[in-house]
Amino acid sequence: MSARMTARVGLLFGDEALIRTDYTGDGEPERVPVDRLVADTGIPREQLPGTEVIAVVGDDGQMERFERA
């Protein structure tokens, strides 16, 4: 069963976006391909930093996909 959680897109570094959730805390943010975020959410690359999205997390704890918040 997958879980949904709020995530915030931070800075973009090249082809990667830094993603934080309530569970990452002060630790290292998740690194997600920008192309994946754009494809999943339809949000243009230039609008991603600072955007809140929904991360769908699988049983293995990995972010499976993203949706608009």
N, C-alpha and C positions, 0 to 999 in steps of 0.2 A: 504494500500500500504506500502511496506517495503522500508527502506532506507539502503544504504550501506555506511559505514564509515571506515576509516583506524583506526586500533587499534594496540597498542603495548603491547606485553606480558612482564610483569615485572618479579618479583620474584615468585618462587613457594614456597608455604607453605603447606607441606603435600600434600593433594589431591586437593588443590586450587591454581589457578594462579591469580595473580593480573593483571588486564587489564586496560589500560588507553586509552582514546580517546581525541580528541580535546574538547569534551564537559565535560569531568570529571575535567579538569583543575587541580588546586591544591587540589581539594577535594579528598574524599576517592575513591580509585580505585574500579572498579567492581571486584567481586570475582566470578570466574568461575571454575567449576570442570575441572581438568587437563584431565581426561578421555574424557570429551566432546570435548575439543580442539583437542586432538589426533584423536578422531573418525571423527570429522568434517573436519580437515585439512590434516590428514595423516602425520603430523610433529611429529617425535619421542619426547617423554617427555624431554629427555636431551637436545634437540635443541630448546625448546620453549622459555626460557628466552632471551629477547632481540629481539625476532622475531616480524615482522610486519605482521598482518593478516587483513582481511576484516571482519568486524562485520556486520551482516545483522540484522537491528533493525526493529521490528514490530511497528504497529500503537500505541501499548501500551507503547512504549519506551523501551521494554525489548529486549535484544540481543537474537535473535532466533536461529542463527547458525553462524558459522565462516567458512571462506574460505581462501585459500592461497592468499597472496597479489601478 
